[in-house]
Amino acid sequence: MCNACVINNVKSSMLSRRDFFRRSAAVGIAATAAGAISARPALAQSTGTVTDLTWALDGDFPTFDGLPGIMFEEDKTFDPDGYKIWKVTFFEHSGTHIDAPLHFSEDGTSVDELDPSSLVCPLCIIDIKSKAADDPNAMLEPEDIEAFISANGDIPEGACVAMNSGWADKMGEEGYRNDADGNFTFPGFAKSATDMLSEMGVAAIGVDTLSLDPGNSADFAVHYSWLPSGHYGIENLANLDQLPATGATLFVGAPKHKGGTGGPARILALT
């Protein structure tokens, strides 16, 4: 499906599902807040190691529409001003960034309205690298969650569940975004998996790819269900391989511009 067709489909679906989202958002937000509060005892007992899960953002960073996600313009320079300031223009969904509920729900929570208690949470990392090696549009599915729980124990309420597909190794290559024919190609979550995580009281999901949905998605099913229900997402995570499957506490440095649908964020993990 062409980019324009995808965008038109998004707009059409957003309008037709508006009433559903309005009803479900209030319930989802309340559940997320409750989960975040109950997750406090599950936060890591830190040894003081901080891992940066954030890519540095420049004009070459891959974006969904292929356009530069950030632009710099010199406003002040050391000569003649004696100090330096950049004027920075960026698109909200660039680099390592937050997807707030408002991104896919007209009445959803904006990024400045996210509950702060949901931005400090236990981190659980589900590895699907072997699946992604065989299928570049692989999805994290319910059976992956069940296998993770069998190996690591229950996922705490209020947690962020991150998909580690190994896609970070492709950063700087065309293959991070496209296949050889120019089609979007990268792993993501299956809606069945995010539905399951929502029932568990998970607060957020994260991916090491461009989108919460896999590259070949034509309907943005995860965006359309996960975000409007009051949850948030994180895209383009880095360095997940440096962390254990469980035991880290995530600090989500979400931006706080009023009415924002998301934005570049500094994401840190403490172990």
NULUMKOL-476212 format. One line per 3 residues: number of its first residue (from 1); their letters; for each residue x, y, z of N, C-alpha, C. Coordinates in steps of 0.02 Angstrom, whole numbers, plus 32768, in hexadecimal, padded with zeros to 4 digits. Layout:
N
NUM> a> X:Y:Z:X:Y:Z:X:Y:Z  ...
This chain:
271
1> mcn> 802A:7FC5:8000:8000:8000:8000:802C:803E:8000  801D:806F:7FD7:8045:80AB:7FD2:803D:80D5:8012  806F:8102:801D:806C:812B:8059:802C:8154:805C
4> acv> 8018:8173:8024:7FDC:819C:8023:7F9E:8173:8033  7F9C:8136:8018:7F62:810A:8026:7F60:80F8:8070  7F9A:80E9:808D:7F9D:80D9:80D4:7F83:8113:80FD
7> inn> 7F9A:814F:80EE:7F86:818A:8114:7F3C:8196:810E  7F20:8190:80D1:7ED8:8199:80C7:7EB0:8165:80EF  7EC9:8128:80EF:7EA8:80F3:8115:7EA9:8103:815F
10> vks> 7EE1:811F:8178:7EE6:8132:81BD:7EB1:8166:81CE  7EAC:819A:81A4:7E7C:81D0:81B1:7E35:81B6:81B2  7E25:818B:8181:7DE1:8170:817C:7DD0:8146:81BA
13> sml> 7E00:811C:81CE:7DF4:80F1:8207:7DEE:8119:8247  7E16:814E:824C:7E14:8178:8288:7DCF:8196:8291  7DB1:81AE:825B:7D70:81CE:8260:7D3A:819B:8271
16> srr> 7D3D:8160:8250:7D08:812E:825A:7D0B:810F:829F  7D45:810F:82BE:7D4C:80EF:82FF:7D4D:8121:8339  7D40:8160:832A:7D46:8194:835D:7D1C:8185:839A
19> dff> 7CDC:8171:8390:7CB0:8165:83C9:7CC9:812C:83F5  7CE2:80F7:83D3:7CFD:80BF:83FA:7D37:80D5:8426  7D65:80FD:8408:7D9F:8113:842D:7D8B:813F:8468
22> rrs> 7D59:816A:845E:7D44:8197:8493:7D2C:816F:84D0  7D07:8139:84C3:7CEE:8110:84FA:7D25:80E8:851C  7D54:80CD:84F3:7D86:80A0:850F:7DC0:80C4:8530
25> aav> 7DCE:8102:851C:7E09:8125:8535:7E05:812F:8581  7DCA:8142:859A:7DC4:8150:85E1:7DD2:8112:860A  7DB8:80D9:85F3:7DC3:809A:8617:7E0D:8088:8615
28> gia> 7E2C:808F:85DA:7E72:807C:85D3:7E9F:80A7:85FD  7E93:80E8:8600:7EBD:8115:8627:7EB9:8103:8670  7E7E:80F6:8689:7E76:80E4:86CF:7E9C:80A4:86DF
31> ata> 7E96:8073:86B3:7EB8:8033:86BE:7F04:803C:86BD  7F1C:8065:868F:7F64:8071:868A:7F7E:8092:86C9  7F5A:80C5:86E1:7F6F:80E7:871D:7F71:80B8:8759
34> aga> 7F3D:808F:875F:7F3B:805F:8796:7F75:802E:8792  7F84:8017:8754:7FBB:7FE9:874B:7FFE:8007:875D  8008:8047:874A:8047:8069:8759:8051:806E:87A4
37> isa> 801C:807D:87C9:8022:8084:8811:8035:8041:8831  8014:800B:881A:8021:7FCA:8837:8066:7FB0:8823  8085:7FCE:87F0:80C6:7FB6:87D9:80FF:7FD0:8802
40> rpa> 80F4:7FFF:882F:812B:801D:8854:8158:7FE9:8876  813D:7FB4:8898:816A:7F84:88B8:8194:7F5D:8886  8182:7F5C:8846:81A5:7F34:8814:81E1:7F59:87F5
43> laq> 81EC:7F99:8809:8223:7FBE:87EC:8266:7F9F:8803  8298:7FA6:87D8:82D8:7F85:87E3:82FB:7F9F:8822  831C:7F72:8845:834A:7F85:887A:838D:7F93:8859
46> stg> 839C:7FD2:884E:83D1:7FE5:8820:8418:7FDA:883C  8444:7FC5:880F:848C:7FC5:881E:84AD:8003:8801  8486:802E:87E0:84A1:806E:87C8:84B5:806F:877F
49> tvt> 84A6:803A:8759:84B8:8039:8712:8480:8058:86E9  8491:808A:86C1:8460:80AB:8696:846F:809A:864D  843D:8083:8629:8444:8073:85E2:8418:80A2:85BA
52> dlt> 8436:80C3:8589:8412:80F2:855F:83F1:80CB:8526  83AF:80CE:8522:838A:80AB:84EE:8375:80DA:84B5  8398:8112:84B0:8385:8148:8482:83B9:8151:844B
55> wal> 83A1:8154:840D:83CC:8165:83D5:83D5:81B1:83D2  8411:81C8:83C0:841A:8210:83B1:83F5:8221:8371  83D2:8259:8372:83A7:826C:833A:83C9:82A1:830F
58> dgd> 83CF:8292:82CF:83E7:82C4:829F:83BC:82BF:8260  83CD:82E7:822E:83A4:82EA:81F1:83A5:82AB:81C8  83D4:827D:81D6:83D9:823F:81B0:83B5:8205:81D1
61> fpt> 839A:820F:820D:8379:81D8:8230:833C:81C1:8208  8332:8180:81FF:82FA:8167:81D7:82B7:817B:81F5  8289:8190:81CB:8246:81A3:81E1:8212:817E:81B7
64> fdg> 81D3:817F:81CF:819E:815B:81AD:8191:8176:8168  8190:81BA:8161:8182:81D7:8120:81C0:81E4:80F6  81FB:81D5:8111:8239:81DC:80EB:8255:8222:80EB
67> lpg> 8233:8252:810B:824B:8297:810E:8274:82A1:814D  82A2:82D2:814D:82C9:82DE:818A:829B:82ED:81C5  82A9:82CD:81FE:827F:82D6:8238:8293:8310:8263
70> imf> 82CE:832C:8257:82E6:8364:827F:8311:8391:8253  830C:83D2:825E:8332:8403:8237:8351:8436:8267  8390:8448:825A:83B4:8477:8284:83C4:84B7:825D
73> eed> 83BC:84EF:827F:83CE:852F:8261:83F4:8558:8296  842E:8572:8285:8453:859A:82B5:842E:85DB:82C4  8422:85E7:8304:8402:8625:8318:8435:8655:8337
76> ktf> 8462:863B:8360:8499:8662:837D:84D9:863A:8376  8510:865C:8369:8551:863B:8362:8584:865E:838F  85B9:863A:83A0:85EC:8655:83CC:860A:8696:83B0
79> dpd> 8611:8697:836F:8628:86D4:834D:85F2:86EA:831D  85CB:8720:832B:85DE:8757:8359:85BA:8757:839C  858C:8726:83AA:8560:872D:83E4:857F:871A:8426
82> gyk> 85B4:86F0:8424:85D5:86DB:8461:85B7:869D:8481  8583:8682:8463:8564:8644:847A:853F:8625:843E  8527:85E8:8448:850A:85C3:840F:84C3:85AB:8420
85> iwk> 8495:85B4:83F1:8451:859B:83F6:843B:8582:83B2  841E:8545:83B2:83FF:852B:8375:83B4:8539:8377  8397:854A:8340:834E:8546:8337:8340:8500:831C
88> vtf> 8319:84D9:8341:830D:8494:832F:82C4:848A:831D  82B8:846D:82E3:8275:845C:82CD:8271:8410:82C5  8240:83F1:82E4:823D:83A8:82DF:81F5:8392:82D8
91> feh> 81EC:8357:82BA:81AC:8336:82B7:81A6:8309:82F5  816B:8307:8313:8163:82E5:8353:817A:829C:8351  816B:827A:831A:8177:8232:8317:81B7:8224:82F1
94> sgt> 81EE:823C:830F:8231:8235:82F1:8261:821A:8326  8291:81F2:830F:82C2:81D7:833D:82A2:81A8:8370  82C3:81A0:83A9:82A6:817B:83E0:8270:81A8:83FE
97> hid> 8231:8193:83FA:81FB:81C1:840B:81BF:819E:842A  8194:81C7:8447:8156:81B1:8467:811C:81B6:8435  80F0:8185:8437:80AE:8189:8418:807C:8191:8451
100> apl> 805D:81CC:8457:802A:81D6:8489:7FE6:81BF:846E  7FB5:81B4:8499:7F73:819F:8480:7F56:81CE:844C  7F63:820F:8452:7F48:8240:8424:7F5F:8234:83DC
103> hfs> 7F96:8211:83D4:7FB2:8203:8391:7F7F:81DF:8365  7F57:81B3:8382:7F26:818C:835B:7EE0:818E:8379  7ED2:81C1:83A0:7E90:81C9:83BD:7E82:8213:83C6
106> edg> 7E4F:822D:83A5:7E42:8274:83A5:7E36:8290:83EB  7E1B:8266:8417:7E0D:827B:845B:7E3F:825D:848D  7E77:8244:8474:7EA7:8221:849F:7ED2:8250:84C8
109> tsv> 7EF6:8233:84F7:7F24:8257:8523:7F5F:8271:84FB  7F6F:82B0:8504:7FAA:82CD:84E3:7FE8:82BC:850C  8022:82C8:84EE:8061:82B2:850E:806D:82D7:854F
112> del> 8057:8316:8555:8060:833C:8593:8031:8324:85CA  7FFD:82FE:85B7:7FCD:82E6:85E8:7FDB:829F:8600  8010:8280:85E7:8020:823C:85FD:802C:823C:8649
115> dps> 8011:8208:866A:801B:8202:86B2:8065:81F8:86C1  8085:8225:86E7:80CD:821E:86F4:80DF:81DA:8713  80B2:81BD:873B:80C2:817D:875A:80C8:8145:8728
118> slv> 80AC:814E:86EB:80B2:811A:86B8:80F4:8121:8691  811A:8157:869D:8157:8163:8679:8195:8148:869D  818B:812E:86D9:81C0:810B:86FE:81A3:80C7:870E
121> cpl> 81BD:8093:86EF:819A:8053:86F2:81CA:8018:86E8  81B6:7FDD:86FD:81DE:7FA1:86F0:81E2:7F95:86A4  821B:7F7D:868E:8226:7F6E:8647:822C:7F23:863E
124> cii> 8204:7F08:860F:8209:7EC2:85FB:8219:7EC0:85B1  824C:7E9A:859E:8263:7E97:8559:8257:7E51:853C  822F:7E4F:8508:821F:7E0F:84E7:8247:7E0A:84A6
127> dik> 8270:7DD7:84A3:829E:7DCE:846A:827C:7DA5:8433  8276:7DC3:83F7:825B:7D9E:83BE:828D:7D9E:8384  82CE:7DA4:8394:8300:7DAA:8360:8301:7D6E:8331
130> ska> 82F6:7D32:834B:82F8:7CF8:831E:82BF:7CFA:82ED  8283:7D10:8303:824A:7D17:82D6:8258:7D4D:82A2  8274:7D85:82B7:8281:7DBD:8289:82B6:7DAB:8256
133> add> 82E4:7D7E:8268:8317:7D69:8238:82F8:7D42:81FE  82C1:7D1E:820C:829F:7CF7:81D8:8269:7D20:81B4  824B:7D50:81D7:8215:7D77:81BB:821F:7DC0:81CE
136> pna> 8233:7DEB:81A0:8241:7E31:81B1:8204:7E58:81C8  81C8:7E3D:81BD:818B:7E5C:81D7:816D:7E33:8210  8199:7E11:8234:8182:7DE7:826B:815D:7E10:829F
139> mle> 8131:7DEE:82C4:810A:7E0F:82F8:8116:7DED:833C  8119:7E16:836F:8118:7DFD:83B3:80D0:7DE8:83C1  80C5:7DA7:83D0:8082:7D8A:83D5:8076:7D6F:841B
142> ped> 8037:7D5C:842A:8028:7D44:846E:8055:7D0B:8484  8066:7CDE:8457:8091:7CA6:846C:80D6:7CBD:8482  80ED:7CF6:8466:812D:7D11:847D:8127:7D2C:84C4
145> iea> 80EE:7D4A:84D4:80E2:7D62:8517:80DD:7D28:8548  80BA:7CF3:8534:80B3:7CB8:855F:80F7:7C98:856B  8121:7C94:8538:8164:7C77:8540:818E:7CA2:856F
148> fis> 8187:7CE4:8568:81AC:7D12:8594:8198:7D08:85DC  8157:7D03:85E9:813F:7CFA:862E:8156:7CB7:864A  8155:7C84:8620:816C:7C42:8637:81B5:7C44:864C
151> ang> 81DD:7C6C:8628:8225:7C6F:8637:8236:7CA2:866D  820E:7CD7:8673:8223:7D0F:869E:81F2:7D22:86D5  81B7:7D04:86D5:8185:7D16:8706:8154:7D49:86EA
154> dip> 8124:7D5D:8713:80EF:7D8A:86FC:8109:7DCF:86E9  80E7:7DEE:86BA:80F6:7E33:86A6:80D2:7E61:86D8  80F6:7E8E:86FA:80D6:7EB9:872C:80A3:7EE8:870C
157> ega> 806E:7EF7:8731:8041:7F2B:871B:8067:7F6E:8718  8055:7F97:86E6:8076:7FD7:86DF:80B9:7FD4:86BC  80CC:7F98:86A4:810D:7F90:8683:810D:7FAB:863C
160> cva> 8148:7FB5:8621:8151:7FBE:85D9:816D:7F7D:85BD  814D:7F62:858A:8165:7F26:8569:8184:7F3A:8527  81C3:7F2C:851F:81E8:7F3F:84E3:81F7:7F02:84B8
163> mns> 81F0:7F0A:8478:8201:7ED6:8447:824A:7EE0:8431  8272:7EAC:8439:82B6:7EAE:841F:82B9:7E80:83E2  82B7:7E9E:83A7:82B8:7E78:8369:82FE:7E75:834A
166> gwa> 832E:7E97:8369:8371:7E9B:834C:8376:7ECF:8315  8340:7EF5:830A:833F:7F24:82D2:836E:7F5E:82DC  8382:7F6B:831A:83B1:7FA1:8328:83F3:7F97:8303
169> dkm> 8404:7F58:82F5:8442:7F4B:82D1:8441:7F66:828A  8405:7F75:8270:83FE:7F8F:822C:8400:7FDB:8229  8405:7FFC:8262:8406:8045:8261:843F:805E:8235
172> gee> 8430:808E:820B:8460:80A8:81DB:845D:8086:8197  8435:8050:8193:842B:802D:8154:83E5:8039:8139  83DC:8033:80F8:839A:803B:80DA:836A:8007:80F5
175> gyr> 8384:7FCC:8108:835B:7F96:8120:8339:7FA3:8162  834B:7FD8:8185:8328:7FE8:81C3:82E0:7FFC:81B5  82D4:8018:8179:8292:8032:8167:8271:800A:812E
178> nda> 8298:7FF8:80FB:827C:7FDC:80BD:829D:7F9B:80AB  8279:7F75:8080:829A:7F3E:805E:82B7:7F56:801B  82D2:7F29:7FF4:82F2:7F3C:7FB5:82C2:7F5C:7F83
181> dgn> 8281:7F4F:7F8B:824F:7F6B:7F5E:8230:7FAC:7F79  824A:7FC4:7FB1:8231:8002:7FCD:81F5:7FFB:7FFA  81E1:7FBD:800A:81A7:7FB2:8036:81BC:7FB8:807F
184> ftf> 818F:7FD5:80A8:819C:7FD6:80F0:81A6:7F8E:8108  81DC:7F83:812D:81EC:7F3F:8142:820F:7F42:8186  81ED:7F2F:81BA:820A:7F2C:81FE:81D7:7F09:822C
187> pgf> 81F0:7EEA:8261:81C3:7EC7:8290:819B:7EF8:82BA  8166:7EDD:82DA:813C:7F05:8307:8112:7ED7:8332  80E3:7EF4:8356:80B6:7ECD:8381:8079:7EB6:8359
190> aks> 805E:7E7C:836B:801D:7E66:8353:7FE7:7E83:8382  7FAE:7E94:8366:7F77:7EAF:8390:7F62:7E7D:83C5  7F63:7E3E:83B4:7F50:7E0B:83E5:7F7F:7E0D:8422
193> atd> 7FBE:7E1F:8416:7FEE:7E24:844D:7FE2:7E61:8477  7FD5:7E9A:8457:7FC9:7ED7:847E:7F86:7ED4:84A3  7F55:7EB1:8486:7F17:7EA6:84AA:7F24:7E7F:84EB
196> mls> 7F4F:7E4E:84E5:7F61:7E24:851F:7F85:7E4E:8553  7FB3:7E78:853D:7FD9:7EA2:856B:7FAC:7ED6:858D  7F7B:7EEE:8568:7F4C:7F1E:8585:7F25:7EFE:85BE
199> emg> 7F10:7EC0:85B4:7EEB:7E9C:85E9:7F17:7E90:8626  7F59:7E8D:861C:7F88:7E83:8654:7F96:7EC4:8679  7F7F:7EFC:865F:7F8C:7F3C:8680:7FCF:7F5B:866D
202> vaa> 7FEB:7F47:8635:802A:7F65:861D:801D:7FAD:8608  804B:7FDA:8618:8042:8021:860B:805A:8036:85C7  8090:8016:85AE:80AF:802E:8570:80CE:7FF4:854B
205> igv> 80D7:7FFD:850A:80FE:7FCE:84E2:8134:7FF5:84BE  816A:7FD3:84AC:81A1:7FF3:8487:81BC:7FC4:8452  81D8:7FE2:841E:81F4:7FBB:83E7:8238:7FD8:83D3
208> dtl> 8262:7FAE:83B7:82A2:7FC4:839C:829D:7FD0:8351  8262:7FE3:833A:8254:7FEE:82F3:822F:8030:82EB  821B:803F:82AD:81FA:807E:829E:81B2:8082:82B6
211> sld> 8192:8049:82C5:814B:804B:82D2:8136:8013:8302  8102:8020:832A:80E6:7FED:8356:80C9:7FB4:832D  80AD:7FC3:82F2:8094:7F91:82C3:80CC:7F7A:8295
214> pgn> 80C9:7F3D:827C:80FC:7F26:824D:80FA:7F4F:820C  8130:7F4E:81E7:8136:7F77:81AB:8101:7F69:8177  80EB:7F2A:8171:80BA:7F19:813D:8071:7F22:8154
217> sad> 8067:7F42:818D:8023:7F4E:81A5:7FFF:7F80:8178  7FC1:7F70:8166:7F99:7F9D:813C:7F63:7FC1:8165  7F5C:7FAF:81A6:7F25:7FCC:81CD:7F3A:7FEA:820F
220> fav> 7F7A:7FE8:8220:7F92:8005:825F:7F69:7FEC:829B  7F5C:7FAB:829D:7F2F:7F8E:82CF:7F47:7F9C:8316  7F88:7F99:8322:7FA2:7FA5:8365:7F9B:7FEE:8378
223> hys> 7FAF:801B:834A:7FA6:8062:8358:7F5D:8073:8368  7F2E:8055:8342:7EE8:8064:8348:7EC7:8045:8386  7EE7:8016:83A6:7ECA:7FF6:83E1:7EF1:8009:8420
226> wlp> 7F32:8005:841D:7F5C:8011:8458:7F5A:805B:846E  7F65:8089:8441:7F69:80CF:8453:7F26:80EB:846A  7EEF:80E2:8446:7EAF:80FE:845B:7E96:80E2:849E
229> sgh> 7EAF:80A9:84B3:7E99:808D:84F3:7EBE:80AB:852E  7EE7:80DF:8522:7F08:8103:8558:7F50:80F0:8564  7F6C:80C4:853B:7FB1:80B0:8543:7FDE:80DC:8517
232> ygi> 801F:80D7:8521:804F:80F8:84F5:8080:80C6:84D9  80A4:80DB:84A4:80D6:80B0:8485:8117:80D5:847D  814D:80B0:8474:818F:80CC:8467:81AB:80AA:8429
235> enl> 81C2:80D1:83F9:81DE:80B6:83BB:8228:80C8:83B4  824C:809E:838F:8294:80A8:8381:82BE:80A4:83C0  82B4:8071:83E9:82DF:8066:8423:8323:804B:840E
238> anl> 8356:805E:8434:839B:8047:8428:83B3:801E:8464  83E6:7FF4:8458:840D:7FD4:848D:83E6:7FA4:84BA  83B0:7F87:84A1:838B:7F57:84CA:83B4:7F19:84D9
241> dql> 83E4:7F09:84AE:840F:7ECF:84BA:843B:7ED7:84F7  8443:7F13:850F:846E:7F1F:8549:844A:7F13:858C  840A:7F01:8589:83E2:7EFA:85C5:83C8:7EB3:85CF
244> pat> 83BB:7EA0:860D:839C:7E5E:861A:8353:7E60:8606  8335:7E26:8601:82EE:7E21:85EF:82C1:7E43:8622  82D4:7E3F:8661:82AE:7E5F:8697:82DF:7E80:86C8
247> gat> 82C4:7EAA:86F3:82ED:7EC6:8729:8302:7F0D:8720  82F8:7F2A:86E5:8309:7F70:86DA:82CD:7F9D:86E8  82DB:7FDA:86FE:82A8:800D:8704:82B1:803F:86CC
250> lfv> 827B:804D:86A9:827C:807A:8670:8269:80C1:8685  8290:80F2:866E:8281:8138:8678:8273:8157:8633  8235:816C:8629:8220:8185:85E8:821D:81D1:85EA
253> gap> 824F:81F1:85CC:8253:823A:85CB:8226:8257:8596  81E4:8250:85A0:81B4:8267:856E:81B4:82B3:856A  81AD:82D0:852E:81A7:8318:8528:8165:832F:8546
256> khk> 815E:8371:8551:8122:838A:8572:8107:83C9:8551  8101:83C6:850E:80E3:83FE:84EA:8097:83F2:84E7  8071:8426:84F5:8029:8420:84FB:8009:8409:84BA
259> ggt> 7FDD:83D8:84C0:7FB9:83BE:8486:7FE2:8392:8459  801E:837D:8470:8049:8355:8445:8031:830E:843C  803B:82F3:8400:8029:82AD:83F2:8062:827E:8403
262> ggp> 8099:8298:8419:80D5:8272:8429:8111:829F:8423  814B:8281:841B:8187:82A9:8410:81C6:8284:8422  81FF:829C:8407:8240:827E:8418:8249:827D:8464
265> ari> 8266:8246:847D:826B:823C:84C5:82AF:821D:84D6  82C7:822B:8512:8303:8209:852B:82EB:81D0:8556  82FD:8193:8542:82E6:8157:8565:8323:8137:8587
268> lal> 831F:812E:85C8:8356:8112:85EF:833E:80D6:8617  8369:80A5:861E:835A:806A:8647:838D:8065:867F  8375:8059:86BB:839F:8053:86F6:839E:800B:870F
271> t> 83DA:7FEE:8717:83E0:7FAA:8732:840F:7FAA:876D
